[in-house]
C-alpha cells in the first residue's frame, strides 16, 4: 500500500511541542498587555469625561462662548432723595440731589454706561392729561440724551451715583388736592459687542407722614422711595 503524500493536511513534520513554562509565560504576557490596554482605556475615558465637565461648566457660565459676554445692569435698590422737597402750585417743585444704586449682574463689562433719573407728580384724581395722570415708566427703547456717564461698570461691581435734581412739572391741581410722587431710575449701557441695553425701575415715594399722598402747599416734604418697584423695563 503506497504511503500518503508528504503534504497531507493536518500533519506537520518536525513540529515541536511548546514547553508548559513558555506557554504560561506567553499567556501572562498577553494578560499584562490586556491589563495595560484596559488601564489606558480607563484613563482615556476619565480624561474625556473631565474635559466634557469643564466644557459644560464653561458653557453654563457663558452659554454663547467667549464673544457672548453679557452685561446685565439692574437697580440694586431704591434710589434716595438726599434732601426734602417742596411742591408749590405757584412756585413749582424743588428737590435736592438723588442717589441711585446700580449693580452689574452679568458676565461682561457694561460700557458707556449712563445713569438717568426722573420724577413725576401724579394727581390722586385724574385731570384728563396723560402726561400727568399715568404712572411713569422707563424708556428702554431709546438711549437717554441726558444723565451722568460713569464709563465702565465691571461685571459684579456696584455703582452708587449722586445725580442732580431733575426737573419736575407740577400738574394743575386745585388747592387741597393730593398727589403722589414717582421716581424712575435707569441705566443705559452697551456690551462687548457694541449692542445697546437699558434697565429702568419706577419707585413710589412715601412721605414720612405715613400716607402716599401729599399736598403741594409749599411745606418741605421728607420721605423715601419704597420697594418693590411698581413698573420696570429691560432689554
C-alpha positions in Angstrom: 0.0 0.0 0.0 1.5 3.3 -1.0 2.5 5.9 1.6 0.4 9.0 1.9 1.7 12.2 0.3 4.1 14.2 2.4 1.9 17.3 2.1 -1.2 15.7 3.7 -3.1 18.4 5.6 -3.3 18.1 9.3 0.1 16.6 9.7 3.3 18.6 10.2 6.7 17.2 10.3 9.2 18.3 12.8 6.5 20.0 15.0 7.9 20.5 18.5 5.6 20.8 21.5 5.7 24.1 23.4 7.0 23.8 26.9 4.5 24.4 29.7 6.6 27.2 31.2 6.8 29.0 27.9 3.1 28.7 27.3 2.4 30.1 30.8 4.8 33.0 30.2 3.1 33.9 26.9 -0.3 33.8 28.5 1.0 36.0 31.3 2.5 38.5 28.8 -0.8 38.6 26.9 -2.7 39.2 30.2 -0.3 42.0 31.1 -0.8 43.7 27.7 -4.5 43.4 28.1 -4.4 45.0 31.6 -2.3 47.8 30.3 -4.7 48.4 27.4 -7.7 48.4 29.8 -5.8 50.9 32.1 -5.1 53.2 29.2 -8.8 52.9 28.1 -10.0 53.8 31.6 -7.6 56.8 31.9 -8.6 58.0 28.4 -12.3 57.7 29.3 -11.8 59.6 32.5 -9.9 62.4 30.6 -12.7 62.7 28.1 -15.3 62.9 31.0 -13.2 65.6 32.8 -12.8 67.6 29.6 -16.6 67.3 29.0 -17.3 68.6 32.5 -15.0 71.6 32.0 -16.6 72.4 28.7 -20.1 72.1 30.2 -19.2 74.4 33.2 -17.7 76.9 30.8 -20.8 76.8 28.6 -23.1 77.1 31.6 -21.2 80.2 32.8 -21.0 81.7 29.3 -23.5 79.9 27.0 -22.6 81.8 23.9 -18.8 81.4 24.1 -16.1 84.0 24.7 -17.7 86.5 22.4 -21.1 86.5 24.2 -20.1 88.2 27.5 -23.3 89.9 28.5 -23.6 92.9 30.8 -26.7 92.9 32.9 -27.2 96.1 35.0 -30.0 96.4 37.5 -31.2 98.8 40.1 -29.5 97.4 43.2 -32.1 99.1 45.5 -34.4 102.1 45.5 -32.9 105.5 45.0 -32.6 108.0 47.8 -33.7 111.6 47.9 -30.9 113.4 49.8 -32.9 116.4 50.9 -36.5 117.3 51.5 -38.6 118.7 48.5 -41.2 121.3 48.3 -44.2 121.4 45.9 -45.9 124.7 45.4 -48.8 125.3 42.9 -47.2 128.7 42.1 -43.5 128.3 42.9 -43.2 124.8 41.3 -41.3 121.7 42.5 -37.8 121.9 44.1 -35.7 119.0 45.4 -32.1 118.1 46.3 -29.8 115.6 44.7 -30.7 111.9 44.2 -28.5 108.9 44.9 -29.0 105.9 42.6 -27.7 102.4 43.1 -26.8 100.0 40.3 -25.1 96.6 40.0 -23.8 94.7 37.0 -25.0 91.2 37.5 -23.7 90.0 34.1 -20.5 88.2 33.0 -19.2 91.1 30.9 -18.5 94.8 31.5 -21.1 97.4 30.9 -19.6 100.1 28.7 -20.5 103.7 28.0 -22.9 103.5 31.0 -25.2 106.4 31.6 -27.4 106.8 34.7 -30.6 108.7 34.4 -33.2 109.7 36.9 -36.6 111.5 36.5 -39.6 112.2 38.7 -43.3 112.8 38.1 -46.1 114.2 40.2 -49.3 112.1 39.6 -52.6 113.7 40.9 -54.8 111.4 43.1 -57.8 112.5 40.9 -57.2 112.2 37.2 -57.2 115.6 35.4 -57.6 114.2 31.8 -53.9 114.7 30.8 -51.9 111.5 30.3 -48.7 113.4 30.8 -49.7 113.7 34.5 -52.3 111.0 35.0 -50.2 108.0 34.1 -47.6 106.5 36.4 -44.3 106.9 34.6 -42.3 104.0 33.2 -38.7 104.0 32.0 -37.9 104.2 28.3 -35.8 101.2 27.5 -36.1 101.7 23.7 -34.1 104.9 23.4 -30.8 105.9 25.0 -31.0 108.7 27.4 -29.9 112.0 26.0 -29.1 113.3 29.4 -27.7 111.7 32.5 -24.4 111.0 34.2 -21.9 109.0 32.2 -20.0 106.7 34.5 -18.0 104.9 31.8 -17.4 101.3 32.5 -19.2 99.2 35.2 -17.3 95.9 35.5 -19.0 92.6 35.9 -20.1 92.0 39.5 -19.4 95.6 40.5 -21.7 98.2 42.2 -22.3 101.9 41.4 -23.5 104.5 43.8 -24.1 107.8 42.0 -25.3 111.2 43.1 -27.5 112.7 40.3 -28.6 116.3 40.1 -32.2 117.2 40.9 -34.4 116.5 38.0 -36.9 119.0 36.5 -40.4 118.2 37.6 -43.6 119.7 36.3 -46.4 120.4 38.7 -49.9 119.4 37.4 -52.7 121.9 37.5 -54.0 120.9 40.9 -56.7 122.7 42.9 -55.9 123.9 46.4 -56.2 120.9 48.8 -55.9 118.2 46.1 -53.5 115.5 46.8 -50.8 114.0 44.6 -48.2 111.2 44.6 -44.5 111.3 43.6 -42.8 108.6 41.5 -39.1 108.3 40.6 -37.7 106.5 37.5 -34.1 105.2 37.8 -32.5 104.0 34.5 -29.1 102.7 33.4 -28.2 102.8 29.7 -25.1 100.8 28.5 -23.6 98.7 25.8 -22.0 95.2 25.9 -18.7 93.9 24.5 -20.2 93.6 21.0 -21.4 97.2 21.0 -25.1 96.3 21.4 -27.1 98.9 23.5 -29.1 97.8 26.5 -31.2 99.5 29.2 -32.8 98.8 32.6 -35.3 101.0 34.3 -37.4 100.8 37.5 -40.2 103.0 38.8 -40.5 103.6 42.5 -43.3 105.3 44.6 -42.3 107.9 47.1 -43.6 107.6 50.6 -43.6 110.8 52.7 -42.7 110.4 56.4 -46.3 111.3 57.4 -47.3 107.7 56.6 -49.5 108.2 53.6 -48.6 108.0 49.9 -50.2 111.4 49.0 -49.1 114.9 49.9 -50.3 118.4 49.2 -48.5 121.0 47.1 -48.7 123.5 49.9 -45.1 124.7 49.8 -44.1 123.0 53.0 -41.0 120.8 53.0 -41.7 117.1 52.5 -39.3 114.3 53.5 -39.5 110.5 53.0 -38.2 107.8 50.8 -38.7 105.7 47.6 -40.0 102.4 48.6 -39.5 98.9 47.3 -40.6 96.9 45.4 -40.7 98.9 42.2 -44.2 99.4 40.6 -43.1 99.3 37.0 -39.9 98.4 35.1 -38.4 97.5 31.7 -35.2 96.0 30.4 -33.6 94.9 27.2 
